[in-house]
Amino acid sequence: MAGACPAVAQDQGQAFGGSEDSAGTRRAAVVQPYIEVSQIISAELTPGDDVLTYTQVAAGVDINVQGRNSGVAVSLRYERNISYGDDDVDSDTISGVARGTLAVIPNALSFEAGGLAARTRFDGGGGTTNNPLPSEDAESRFYSVYAGPSLNTRVGGVDLQGVARVGYNRFENDDFLVNTQGESVDVFDDSVTYLGQIRAGVSPDVVAPVGLAVTAGGFQEDIGNLDQRVRDLYVRGDVTLPISPSLALVAGAGYEDVEISSRDALRDTNGAPVIDANGRFVTDKSAPRRIAFDVDGLLWDVGVLWRPSSRTNLQASVGRRYDSTTYYGTFTYAPSQRSSFAVSAYDGVTGAGGVLNNALAGLSSDFEAIRNPVTGDFGGLVTGTDGIATIGGLGSVRSAAFRGRGVRASYQRRIGRTSASLGAGYDRRTFIAAAGTALSPANGLTDESYYVIAGLARDLGANANISTNAYVNWFDSAGVNNDVTAVGVSGAYNRSITRRLTGRAAISVDYFDSEFTAEDFAFATALVGLRYNF
């Protein structure tokens, strides 16, 4: 989230062409292109009984290459669905996630980049959920990319850390969105984000019995809707007081200047906002910029650092930012190579694009994406040597800037031939909009979303495996009759026919309950197909 100080990425691995994990085991690089051809049947269980049959043709690549100071992980897939008489099913989809780190100066300066493409569906009130059917009428798409350098070095006794990022985010929807009162909901379109931070610090007993650090940085997101701008600038000093070899108290204080502003929508002769063909407000470029949120002054926080071993790490703080109380922190626990647990709490001001860029930047560059075995969709969960991480969904897609607070947790465990992953999260967004503008009705509204994503896989000998995936999304929108619940579960069986050819069978059930409509929707989908690995 934009308001928290971003973590500086650490290099990992051994050498391109292969790497070693923390146990010293050599791991080969993975570059696996593939094609798939599948036959799919999908039956509507409620409220109707329609049955759709279509062919799915897909091509993709999975990459994981780790070096001593560099690494990259990519999961990219293009999919074409070909229907038999129902044009709504004909669709093209690109989905994937990528994250890479390139060492420019080993152990000092690196360049990072990441990207995300996924599809979803949205409902009245602006909530998003997984998309159970490949219908162009039901789906929406979101994209996010970012890139920038990271610095992590030491000059004399001073540790220097820095990061700079530029990102772009876009949300595409095919339908005009109105709420239950028949009012247009201005949906996020696109944004550009900028983030920079530099930190200089010394450890305890270098110049004083305590550790000292100075940090300066800023975040800005320019949102296309009504030319909204979120700007957060800060400078702060921090003191670290060791209590024991594993425990320290931390405290910091500084100055921040936070401003959110926008222009108004173009108005018609009756004074009503003009709406374009996609249901978004048309910006009046000649209108003056109006302030929605403006806070400057003291920021402070106090907290604790607890590191009893290299496998356990806790950082937790409470303080004051944005003219109110703030909480944030992280806890990670990896008792062995086979299991890991992580939880983080965040608080910041941003737009929808800033959430995506920060989630991408938080990923390790060594992971494996978990996909729906029937639709091929990436649901936001990855596993890797650093445990698992969740990107989750967009949650609310209202265009207004907001203060977002929430918590994310993940757990991963491997026992013999079985591996399990679980991710969960809660996100609360209180929207901020300038008085007198078209977005002003959203000011002070709060949207909440919860999600759980799970995956389980087991090898059945050397030539076969089974896997299951499940998700639950709850979206509680501001206002009435705009809540959404989505639940889905899927299972797959894969068996090698030859060294490169694999037979596949999968089934899924998805349920979608929205108060925006009078009826619930449920679908069962089955797939049989072949995959060829090049």
Rosetta blueprint (number, residue, H / E / L):
1 M L
2 A L
3 G L
4 A L
5 C L
6 P L
7 A L
8 V L
9 A L
10 Q L
11 D L
12 Q L
13 G L
14 Q L
15 A E
16 F L
17 G L
18 G E
19 S E
20 E E
21 D L
22 S L
23 A L
24 G L
25 T L
26 R E
27 R E
28 A E
29 A L
30 V E
31 V E
32 Q E
33 P E
34 Y E
35 I E
36 E E
37 V E
38 S E
39 Q E
40 I E
41 I E
42 S E
43 A E
44 E E
45 L E
46 T E
47 P L
48 G L
49 D L
50 D L
51 V E
52 L E
53 T E
54 Y E
55 T E
56 Q E
57 V E
58 A E
59 A E
60 G E
61 V E
62 D E
63 I E
64 N E
65 V E
66 Q E
67 G L
68 R L
69 N L
70 S L
71 G E
72 V E
73 A E
74 V E
75 S E
76 L E
77 R E
78 Y E
79 E E
80 R E
81 N E
82 I E
83 S E
84 Y L
85 G L
86 D L
87 D H
88 D H
89 V H
90 D L
91 S E
92 D E
93 T E
94 I E
95 S E
96 G E
97 V E
98 A E
99 R E
100 G E
101 T E
102 L E
103 A E
104 V E
105 I E
106 P L
107 N L
108 A L
109 L E
110 S E
111 F E
112 E E
113 A E
114 G E
115 G E
116 L E
117 A E
118 A E
119 R E
120 T E
121 R E
122 F E
123 D L
124 G L
125 G L
126 G L
127 G E
128 T E
129 T E
130 N L
131 N L
132 P L
133 L L
134 P L
135 S L
136 E L
137 D L
138 A L
139 E L
140 S E
141 R E
142 F E
143 Y E
144 S E
145 V E
146 Y E
147 A E
148 G E
149 P E
150 S E
151 L E
152 N E
153 T E
154 R E
155 V E
156 G L
157 G L
158 V E
159 D E
160 L E
161 Q E
162 G E
163 V E
164 A E
165 R E
166 V E
167 G E
168 Y E
169 N E
170 R E
171 F E
172 E E
173 N E
174 D L
175 D L
176 F L
177 L L
178 V E
179 N L
180 T L
181 Q L
182 G L
183 E L
184 S E
185 V L
186 D L
187 V E
188 F L
189 D L
190 D E
191 S E
192 V E
193 T E
194 Y E
195 L E
196 G E
197 Q E
198 I E
199 R E
200 A E
201 G E
202 V E
203 S L
204 P L
205 D L
206 V L
207 V L
208 A L
209 P L
210 V L
211 G E
212 L E
213 A E
214 V E
215 T E
216 A E
217 G E
218 G E
219 F E
220 Q E
221 E E
222 D E
223 I E
224 G L
225 N H
226 L H
227 D H
228 Q E
229 R E
230 V E
231 R E
232 D E
233 L E
234 Y E
235 V E
236 R E
237 G E
238 D E
239 V E
240 T E
241 L E
242 P E
243 I E
244 S E
245 P L
246 S L
247 L E
248 A E
249 L E
250 V E
251 A E
252 G E
253 A E
254 G E
255 Y E
256 E E
257 D E
258 V E
259 E E
260 I E
261 S E
262 S E
263 R L
264 D L
265 A E
266 L L
267 R E
268 D L
269 T L
270 N L
271 G L
272 A L
273 P E
274 V L
275 I E
276 D L
277 A L
278 N L
279 G L
280 R L
281 F E
282 V L
283 T E
284 D L
285 K L
286 S L
287 A L
288 P L
289 R L
290 R E
291 I E
292 A E
293 F E
294 D E
295 V E
296 D E
297 G E
298 L E
299 L E
300 W E
301 D E
302 V E
303 G E
304 V E
305 L E
306 W E
307 R E
308 P E
309 S E
310 S L
311 R L
312 T E
313 N E
314 L E
315 Q E
316 A E
317 S E
318 V E
319 G E
320 R E
321 R E
322 Y L
323 D L
324 S E
325 T E
326 T E
327 Y E
328 Y E
329 G E
330 T E
331 F E
332 T E
333 Y E
334 A E
335 P E
336 S E
337 Q L
338 R L
339 S E
340 S E
341 F E
342 A E
343 V E
344 S E
345 A E
346 Y E
347 D E
348 G E
349 V E
350 T E
351 G L
352 A H
353 G H
354 G H
355 V H
356 L H
357 N H
358 N H
359 A H
360 L H
361 A H
362 G L
363 L L
364 S L
365 S L
366 D L
367 F E
368 E E
369 A E
370 I E
371 R E
372 N L
373 P L
374 V L
375 T L
376 G L
377 D L
378 F E
379 G E
380 G E
381 L E
382 V E
383 T E
384 G E
385 T L
386 D L
387 G E
388 I E
389 A E
390 T E
391 I L
392 G L
393 G L
394 L L
395 G L
396 S E
397 V L
398 R E
399 S L
400 A L
401 A E
402 F E
403 R E
404 G E
405 R E
406 G E
407 V E
408 R E
409 A E
410 S E
411 Y E
412 Q E
413 R E
414 R E
415 I E
416 G L
417 R L
418 T E
419 S E
420 A E
421 S E
422 L E
423 G E
424 A E
425 G E
426 Y E
427 D E
428 R E
429 R E
430 T E
431 F E
432 I E
433 A L
434 A L
435 A L
436 G L
437 T L
438 A L
439 L L
440 S H
441 P H
442 A H
443 N L
444 G L
445 L L
446 T E
447 D E
448 E E
449 S E
450 Y E
451 Y E
452 V E
453 I E
454 A E
455 G E
456 L E
457 A E
458 R E
459 D E
460 L L
461 G L
462 A L
463 N L
464 A E
465 N E
466 I E
467 S E
468 T E
469 N E
470 A E
471 Y E
472 V E
473 N E
474 W E
475 F E
476 D E
477 S L
478 A L
479 G L
480 V L
481 N L
482 N L
483 D L
484 V E
485 T E
486 A E
487 V E
488 G E
489 V E
490 S E
491 G E
492 A E
493 Y E
494 N E
495 R E
496 S E
497 I L
498 T L
499 R L
500 R L
501 L E
502 T E
503 G E
504 R E
505 A E
506 A E
507 I E
508 S E
509 V E
510 D E
511 Y E
512 F E
513 D E
514 S E
515 E L
516 F L
517 T L
518 A L
519 E L
520 D L
521 F E
522 A E
523 F E
524 A E
525 T E
526 A E
527 L E
528 V E
529 G E
530 L E
531 R E
532 Y E
533 N E
534 F L
